[in-house]
């Protein structure tokens, strides 16, 4: 477990994330992250942009397409 010291900046409290943690999460300075609070537990997780997610799609990691056959009244001729 790592301990951090919170700092004050204006009206905000700042939590510095150790470099090794940031690298493991795949974030850098200026990255957007999601914050969630469950009781007194703060969770920080990366926030991905749709462009980043789509860029990682390849035929090798794509899921089977569920809409490859006509199913009902959606057929257009």
MOPAC internal coordinates of N, CA, C and O (Angstrom, degrees):
PM7 1SCF
backbone

  N    0.0000 0     0.00 0     0.00 0    0    0    0
  C    1.4452 1     0.00 0     0.00 0    1    0    0
  C    1.5212 1   108.60 1     0.00 0    2    1    0
  O    1.2310 1   120.89 1   -42.84 1    3    2    1
  N    1.3200 1   115.91 1   137.16 1    3    2    1
  C    1.4574 1   122.08 1   178.14 1    5    3    2
  C    1.5178 1   109.30 1  -105.81 1    6    5    3
  O    1.2310 1   120.27 1   -37.38 1    7    6    5
  N    1.2962 1   117.08 1   142.62 1    7    6    5
  C    1.4574 1   122.90 1   177.84 1    9    7    6
  C    1.5228 1   109.02 1  -107.23 1   10    9    7
  O    1.2310 1   120.49 1   -39.54 1   11   10    9
  N    1.3347 1   116.67 1   140.46 1   11   10    9
  C    1.4636 1   121.67 1   178.14 1   13   11   10
  C    1.5249 1   108.64 1  -128.78 1   14   13   11
  O    1.2310 1   120.70 1   -23.17 1   15   14   13
  N    1.3156 1   116.27 1   156.83 1   15   14   13
  C    1.4576 1   122.03 1   177.02 1   17   15   14
  C    1.5210 1   108.01 1  -109.16 1   18   17   15
  O    1.2310 1   120.83 1   -51.49 1   19   18   17
  N    1.3146 1   116.01 1   128.51 1   19   18   17
  C    1.4563 1   121.17 1   178.31 1   21   19   18
  C    1.5250 1   109.46 1   -79.75 1   22   21   19
  O    1.2310 1   120.95 1   -36.52 1   23   22   21
  N    1.3410 1   115.79 1   143.48 1   23   22   21
  C    1.4607 1   121.60 1   179.06 1   25   23   22
  C    1.5237 1   109.40 1  -121.73 1   26   25   23
  O    1.2310 1   120.63 1   -21.18 1   27   26   25
  N    1.3094 1   116.40 1   158.82 1   27   26   25
  C    1.4587 1   122.84 1   178.99 1   29   27   26
  C    1.5219 1   109.31 1  -102.28 1   30   29   27
  O    1.2310 1   120.66 1   -42.72 1   31   30   29
  N    1.3325 1   116.35 1   137.28 1   31   30   29
  C    1.4672 1   122.05 1   173.89 1   33   31   30
  C    1.5179 1   106.97 1  -144.61 1   34   33   31
  O    1.2310 1   120.69 1   -73.95 1   35   34   33
  N    1.3274 1   116.29 1   106.05 1   35   34   33
  C    1.4531 1   119.62 1  -175.35 1   37   35   34
  C    1.5152 1   109.28 1    62.25 1   38   37   35
  O    1.2310 1   120.71 1    51.34 1   39   38   37
  N    1.3345 1   116.24 1  -128.66 1   39   38   37
  C    1.4503 1   120.35 1   179.62 1   41   39   38
  C    1.5147 1   113.32 1   -93.42 1   42   41   39
  O    1.2310 1   120.13 1  -172.52 1   43   42   41
  N    1.3308 1   117.35 1     7.48 1   43   42   41
  C    1.4652 1   120.75 1  -177.07 1   45   43   42
  C    1.5222 1   111.50 1  -110.53 1   46   45   43
  O    1.2310 1   121.59 1   -24.10 1   47   46   45
  N    1.3236 1   114.55 1   155.90 1   47   46   45
  C    1.4591 1   121.68 1   172.50 1   49   47   46
  C    1.5208 1   106.02 1  -106.78 1   50   49   47
  O    1.2310 1   120.39 1   -48.71 1   51   50   49
  N    1.3231 1   116.86 1   131.29 1   51   50   49
  C    1.4642 1   122.24 1  -174.47 1   53   51   50
  C    1.5218 1   110.28 1  -107.15 1   54   53   51
  O    1.2310 1   121.55 1   -47.05 1   55   54   53
  N    1.3416 1   114.64 1   132.95 1   55   54   53
  C    1.4617 1   121.78 1   174.74 1   57   55   54
  C    1.5223 1   107.22 1  -113.27 1   58   57   55
  O    1.2310 1   120.11 1   -61.12 1   59   58   57
  N    1.3144 1   117.39 1   118.88 1   59   58   57
  C    1.4608 1   121.35 1   176.65 1   61   59   58
  C    1.5235 1   108.74 1   -86.32 1   62   61   59
  O    1.2310 1   121.13 1   -49.05 1   63   62   61
  N    1.3285 1   115.44 1   130.95 1   63   62   61
  C    1.4620 1   121.13 1   179.53 1   65   63   62
  C    1.5263 1   107.97 1   -97.90 1   66   65   63
  O    1.2310 1   119.77 1   -51.81 1   67   66   65
  N    1.3217 1   118.05 1   128.19 1   67   66   65
  C    1.4650 1   119.67 1   177.96 1   69   67   66
  C    1.5343 1   111.14 1   -56.04 1   70   69   67
  O    1.2310 1   120.95 1   -34.14 1   71   70   69
  N    1.3280 1   115.80 1   145.86 1   71   70   69
  C    1.4626 1   121.69 1  -176.94 1   73   71   70
  C    1.5323 1   111.99 1   -54.14 1   74   73   71
  O    1.2310 1   119.98 1   137.41 1   75   74   73
  N    1.3107 1   117.64 1   -42.59 1   75   74   73
  C    1.4670 1   120.96 1  -179.09 1   77   75   74
  C    1.5307 1   111.18 1   -62.47 1   78   77   75
  O    1.2310 1   120.23 1   143.06 1   79   78   77
  N    1.3408 1   117.17 1   -36.94 1   79   78   77
  C    1.4632 1   120.65 1   177.38 1   81   79   78
  C    1.5204 1   109.86 1   -66.47 1   82   81   79
  O    1.2310 1   120.55 1   133.92 1   83   82   81
  N    1.3333 1   116.56 1   -46.08 1   83   82   81
  C    1.4674 1   121.00 1  -179.56 1   85   83   82
  C    1.5257 1   110.56 1   -60.08 1   86   85   83
  O    1.2310 1   120.39 1   136.79 1   87   86   85
  N    1.3228 1   116.86 1   -43.21 1   87   86   85
  C    1.4682 1   120.39 1   178.86 1   89   87   86
  C    1.5229 1   110.86 1   -63.16 1   90   89   87
  O    1.2310 1   120.17 1   138.59 1   91   90   89
  N    1.3304 1   117.29 1   -41.41 1   91   90   89
  C    1.4666 1   120.78 1   178.22 1   93   91   90
  C    1.5210 1   111.71 1   -62.65 1   94   93   91
  O    1.2310 1   120.66 1   144.24 1   95   94   93
  N    1.3299 1   116.34 1   -35.76 1   95   94   93
  C    1.4655 1   121.52 1  -179.55 1   97   95   94
  C    1.5273 1   111.91 1   -81.15 1   98   97   95
  O    1.2310 1   120.33 1   164.44 1   99   98   97
  N    1.3325 1   116.98 1   -15.56 1   99   98   97
  C    1.4551 1   120.47 1  -177.53 1  101   99   98
  C    1.5212 1   112.87 1    76.61 1  102  101   99
  O    1.2310 1   120.56 1  -149.18 1  103  102  101
  N    1.3292 1   116.53 1    30.82 1  103  102  101
  C    1.4609 1   120.73 1   178.91 1  105  103  102
  C    1.5190 1   110.42 1  -118.13 1  106  105  103
  O    1.2310 1   121.29 1   -22.09 1  107  106  105
  N    1.3217 1   115.14 1   157.91 1  107  106  105
  C    1.4640 1   122.33 1   176.16 1  109  107  106
  C    1.5245 1   107.47 1  -134.75 1  110  109  107
  O    1.2310 1   120.81 1    -1.60 1  111  110  109
  N    1.3301 1   116.05 1   178.40 1  111  110  109
  C    1.4644 1   120.17 1   174.38 1  113  111  110
  C    1.5259 1   108.32 1   -56.69 1  114  113  111
  O    1.2310 1   120.20 1   -40.99 1  115  114  113
  N    1.2982 1   117.22 1   139.01 1  115  114  113
  C    1.4644 1   125.64 1  -179.00 1  117  115  114
  C    1.5298 1   113.53 1    80.88 1  118  117  115
  O    1.2310 1   119.19 1   177.19 1  119  118  117
  N    1.3324 1   119.15 1    -2.81 1  119  118  117
  C    1.4697 1   120.70 1   174.37 1  121  119  118
  C    1.5242 1   108.76 1   -66.85 1  122  121  119
  O    1.2310 1   120.80 1   -33.76 1  123  122  121
  N    1.3234 1   116.08 1   146.24 1  123  122  121
  C    1.4600 1   120.17 1   172.65 1  125  123  122
  C    1.5222 1   108.06 1   -90.16 1  126  125  123
  O    1.2310 1   120.81 1   -40.53 1  127  126  125
  N    1.3321 1   116.06 1   139.47 1  127  126  125
  C    1.4511 1   121.38 1   179.35 1  129  127  126
  C    1.5283 1   109.31 1  -131.32 1  130  129  127
  O    1.2310 1   120.98 1   -22.54 1  131  130  129
  N    1.3259 1   115.74 1   157.46 1  131  130  129
  C    1.4564 1   121.59 1   172.63 1  133  131  130
  C    1.5197 1   107.90 1   -90.88 1  134  133  131
  O    1.2310 1   120.77 1   -40.97 1  135  134  133
  N    1.3260 1   116.13 1   139.03 1  135  134  133
  C    1.4549 1   121.69 1   174.12 1  137  135  134
  C    1.5208 1   107.67 1  -117.16 1  138  137  135
  O    1.2310 1   120.46 1   -45.34 1  139  138  137
  N    1.3258 1   116.72 1   134.66 1  139  138  137
  C    1.4539 1   119.78 1   174.08 1  141  139  138
  C    1.5213 1   108.51 1  -136.91 1  142  141  139
  O    1.2310 1   121.62 1   -29.43 1  143  142  141
  N    1.3015 1   114.51 1   150.57 1  143  142  141
  C    1.4500 1   120.66 1  -176.73 1  145  143  142
  C    1.5245 1   108.46 1  -125.88 1  146  145  143
  O    1.2310 1   120.70 1   -55.29 1  147  146  145
  N    1.3216 1   116.27 1   124.71 1  147  146  145
  C    1.4555 1   122.45 1   177.31 1  149  147  146
  C    1.5226 1   106.32 1  -123.13 1  150  149  147
  O    1.2310 1   120.50 1   -80.30 1  151  150  149
  N    1.3138 1   116.65 1    99.70 1  151  150  149
  C    1.4604 1   119.88 1  -172.61 1  153  151  150
  C    1.5177 1   108.90 1    66.06 1  154  153  151
  O    1.2310 1   120.32 1    63.15 1  155  154  153
  N    1.3187 1   117.00 1  -116.85 1  155  154  153
  C    1.4615 1   121.31 1   178.45 1  157  155  154
  C    1.5218 1   112.16 1  -107.28 1  158  157  155
  O    1.2310 1   120.34 1  -165.92 1  159  158  157
  N    1.3335 1   116.96 1    14.08 1  159  158  157
  C    1.4660 1   121.28 1  -178.85 1  161  159  158
  C    1.5261 1   109.25 1  -101.94 1  162  161  159
  O    1.2310 1   120.83 1   -60.48 1  163  162  161
  N    1.3283 1   116.03 1   119.52 1  163  162  161
  C    1.4637 1   122.99 1   176.95 1  165  163  162
  C    1.5210 1   108.81 1   -95.48 1  166  165  163
  O    1.2310 1   120.65 1   -51.93 1  167  166  165
  N    1.3351 1   116.36 1   128.07 1  167  166  165
  C    1.4572 1   121.53 1   177.21 1  169  167  166
  C    1.5156 1   108.58 1  -114.70 1  170  169  167
  O    1.2310 1   120.59 1   -47.90 1  171  170  169
  N    1.3252 1   116.48 1   132.10 1  171  170  169
  C    1.4620 1   123.23 1   177.46 1  173  171  170
  C    1.5178 1   107.25 1  -116.30 1  174  173  171
  O    1.2310 1   120.38 1   -55.10 1  175  174  173
  N    1.3390 1   116.89 1   124.90 1  175  174  173
  C    1.4631 1   119.89 1   178.89 1  177  175  174
  C    1.5167 1   110.04 1  -136.26 1  178  177  175
  O    1.2310 1   120.25 1   -29.95 1  179  178  177
  N    1.3370 1   117.12 1   150.05 1  179  178  177
  C    1.4633 1   120.34 1  -178.47 1  181  179  178
  C    1.5250 1   111.43 1   -60.45 1  182  181  179
  O    1.2310 1   120.87 1   -33.44 1  183  182  181
  N    1.3115 1   115.94 1   146.56 1  183  182  181
  C    1.4599 1   121.73 1   174.05 1  185  183  182
  C    1.5138 1   106.50 1  -110.96 1  186  185  183
  O    1.2310 1   120.82 1   -62.45 1  187  186  185
  N    1.3248 1   116.04 1   117.55 1  187  186  185
  C    1.4556 1   120.52 1  -177.69 1  189  187  186
  C    1.5165 1   110.63 1   -96.11 1  190  189  187
  O    1.2310 1   120.52 1   -36.05 1  191  190  189
  N    1.3198 1   116.62 1   143.95 1  191  190  189
  C    1.4641 1   122.13 1   172.93 1  193  191  190
  C    1.5185 1   107.71 1   -88.54 1  194  193  191
  O    1.2310 1   120.45 1   -30.20 1  195  194  193
  N    1.3199 1   116.74 1   149.80 1  195  194  193
  C    1.4616 1   121.20 1  -178.09 1  197  195  194
  C    1.5268 1   110.81 1   -57.41 1  198  197  195
  O    1.2310 1   120.03 1   144.98 1  199  198  197
  N    1.3342 1   117.55 1   -35.02 1  199  198  197
  C    1.4643 1   120.77 1   179.22 1  201  199  198
  C    1.5255 1   111.09 1   -61.72 1  202  201  199
  O    1.2310 1   120.33 1   141.34 1  203  202  201
  N    1.3365 1   116.98 1   -38.66 1  203  202  201
  C    1.4596 1   120.74 1   179.08 1  205  203  202
  C    1.5257 1   110.73 1   -67.68 1  206  205  203
  O    1.2310 1   120.51 1   139.96 1  207  206  205
  N    1.3298 1   116.63 1   -40.04 1  207  206  205
  C    1.4600 1   120.12 1  -179.63 1  209  207  206
  C    1.5207 1   111.25 1   -67.64 1  210  209  207
  O    1.2310 1   120.27 1   135.48 1  211  210  209
  N    1.3332 1   117.09 1   -44.52 1  211  210  209
  C    1.4640 1   121.17 1  -179.44 1  213  211  210
  C    1.5253 1   110.25 1   -65.33 1  214  213  211
  O    1.2310 1   120.37 1   142.36 1  215  214  213
  N    1.3327 1   116.89 1   -37.64 1  215  214  213
  C    1.4645 1   120.53 1  -179.75 1  217  215  214
  C    1.5273 1   111.34 1   -61.20 1  218  217  215
  O    1.2310 1   120.35 1   153.10 1  219  218  217
  N    1.3339 1   116.93 1   -26.90 1  219  218  217
  C    1.4528 1   120.54 1  -179.80 1  221  219  218
  C    1.5245 1   113.93 1   -85.59 1  222  221  219
  O    1.2310 1   119.92 1   176.71 1  223  222  221
  N    1.3287 1   117.76 1    -3.29 1  223  222  221
  C    1.4704 1   120.90 1  -179.18 1  225  223  222
  C    1.5190 1   110.55 1   -79.53 1  226  225  223
  O    1.2310 1   120.98 1   -48.89 1  227  226  225
  N    1.3048 1   115.73 1   131.11 1  227  226  225
  C    1.4590 1   122.28 1   176.39 1  229  227  226
  C    1.5233 1   108.21 1  -135.77 1  230  229  227
  O    1.2310 1   119.69 1   -17.55 1  231  230  229
  N    1.3231 1   118.20 1   162.45 1  231  230  229
  C    1.4731 1   119.09 1   175.91 1  233  231  230
  C    1.5257 1   112.43 1   -57.75 1  234  233  231
  O    1.2310 1   120.19 1   150.58 1  235  234  233
  N    1.3249 1   117.25 1   -29.42 1  235  234  233
  C    1.4598 1   121.16 1  -178.56 1  237  235  234
  C    1.5263 1   112.87 1   -71.43 1  238  237  235
  O    1.2310 1   119.84 1   148.48 1  239  238  237
  N    1.3402 1   117.90 1   -31.52 1  239  238  237
  C    1.4656 1   118.75 1  -177.54 1  241  239  238
  C    1.5231 1   112.92 1  -108.45 1  242  241  239
  O    1.2310 1   119.96 1  -172.50 1  243  242  241
  N    1.3356 1   117.69 1     7.50 1  243  242  241
  C    1.4680 1   121.11 1   179.90 1  245  243  242
  C    1.5239 1   110.49 1   -77.38 1  246  245  243
  O    1.2310 1   121.19 1   -34.85 1  247  246  245
  N    1.3008 1   115.32 1   145.15 1  247  246  245
  C    1.4658 1   121.10 1   176.43 1  249  247  246
  C    1.5285 1   108.92 1   -82.34 1  250  249  247
  O    1.2310 1   120.52 1   -20.06 1  251  250  249
  N    1.3051 1   116.61 1   159.94 1  251  250  249
  C    1.4640 1   120.97 1   177.32 1  253  251  250
  C    1.5231 1   108.89 1   -61.12 1  254  253  251
  O    1.2310 1   120.79 1   -39.23 1  255  254  253
  N    1.2998 1   116.09 1   140.77 1  255  254  253
  C    1.4563 1   121.21 1   179.83 1  257  255  254
  C    1.5245 1   108.67 1   -78.81 1  258  257  255
  O    1.2310 1   121.11 1   -53.22 1  259  258  257
  N    1.3234 1   115.48 1   126.78 1  259  258  257
  C    1.4662 1   119.77 1  -176.89 1  261  259  258
  C    1.5292 1   111.91 1   -87.26 1  262  261  259
  O    1.2310 1   119.89 1   173.02 1  263  262  261
  N    1.3237 1   117.81 1    -6.98 1  263  262  261
  C    1.4537 1   120.91 1  -174.02 1  265  263  262
  C    1.5238 1   111.60 1  -116.75 1  266  265  263
  O    1.2310 1   120.21 1  -141.84 1  267  266  265
  N    1.3119 1   117.21 1    38.16 1  267  266  265
  C    1.4585 1   119.60 1  -176.46 1  269  267  266
  C    1.5247 1   112.73 1   -88.34 1  270  269  267
  O    1.2310 1   119.48 1   173.87 1  271  270  269
  N    1.3051 1   118.61 1    -6.13 1  271  270  269
  C    1.4671 1   121.17 1   178.89 1  273  271  270
  C    1.5223 1   109.06 1  -129.14 1  274  273  271
  O    1.2310 1   121.09 1   -30.48 1  275  274  273
  N    1.3008 1   115.52 1   149.52 1  275  274  273
  C    1.4597 1   119.47 1   176.80 1  277  275  274
  C    1.5138 1   108.21 1   -70.06 1  278  277  275
  O    1.2310 1   120.52 1   -46.36 1  279  278  277
  N    1.3215 1   116.60 1   133.64 1  279  278  277
  C    1.4472 1   120.90 1  -174.01 1  281  279  278
  C    1.5219 1   112.08 1  -110.44 1  282  281  279
  O    1.2310 1   120.53 1   140.41 1  283  282  281
  N    1.3136 1   116.60 1   -39.59 1  283  282  281
  C    1.4644 1   119.32 1  -174.59 1  285  283  282
  C    1.5045 1   112.34 1  -149.05 1  286  285  283
  O    1.2310 1   120.85 1    43.24 1  287  286  285
  N    1.3074 1   115.98 1  -136.76 1  287  286  285
  C    1.4555 1   122.37 1  -173.36 1  289  287  286
  C    1.5278 1   113.22 1   -76.87 1  290  289  287
  O    1.2310 1   119.65 1  -174.55 1  291  290  289
  N    1.3222 1   118.28 1     5.45 1  291  290  289
  C    1.4654 1   119.47 1  -178.65 1  293  291  290
  C    1.5264 1   112.78 1   -76.91 1  294  293  291
  O    1.2310 1   119.74 1   173.25 1  295  294  293
  N    1.2998 1   118.11 1    -6.75 1  295  294  293
  C    1.4617 1   122.06 1  -177.38 1  297  295  294
  C    1.5262 1   110.47 1   -63.85 1  298  297  295
  O    1.2310 1   121.14 1   -51.89 1  299  298  297
  N    1.3317 1   115.43 1   128.11 1  299  298  297
  C    1.4643 1   122.23 1   178.73 1  301  299  298
  C    1.4969 1   108.07 1  -119.44 1  302  301  299
  O    1.2310 1   120.65 1   -50.91 1  303  302  301
  N    1.3437 1   116.35 1   129.09 1  303  302  301
  C    1.4650 1   119.93 1   179.18 1  305  303  302
  C    1.5018 1   110.43 1  -116.01 1  306  305  303
  O    1.2310 1   120.10 1   180.00 1  307  306  305

